[in-house]
């Protein structure tokens, strides 16, 4: 499935290759992802919170996706497929924070796209499966992130997630503004120039 998300193999001609050919733009994207994750490590960020609609995927489902899971998997932005793989490999915790109530569907998407770990990525959405009882902000995605962080810390002894060690990526500028105001790192994803998000992460201080 990831092969599908990250680009289709080139067909025809030449001798058989052990792996598909990687295009220059794909190689460039992979390098940028690697640099972005290095920056996260330098900044001691241990928790990446990703919005789903129009951020991780390139469509807005409106919380009412009626297509198949595989169709939704095909909408994962390649840079996010790569970023999630690299982030996970670096030992950085990941969660999906969304206003969508279709959390079960999102879990299926993650399981399909990342068979080795997708099923263990916490999802906080509007599905009434969780409440956040802590003292933190309940605006924007703040309580989604706080609740997911609690789950992650509960399942990983020694993991300590703080506001300063958290990064939110979201296409909704309001959520980004609320996060920054609450002293949580956040990067706005411009859906029309989504590749820039990697440069923006690389420039974070
Ligand atoms: Mg969104």
Boltz pocket constraint, residues with backbone or C-beta under 6 A from the ligand:
constraints:
  - pocket:
      binder: B
      contacts: [[A, 51], [A, 52], [A, 53], [A, 54], [A, 55], [A, 170], [A, 171], [A, 172]]
      max_distance: 6.0
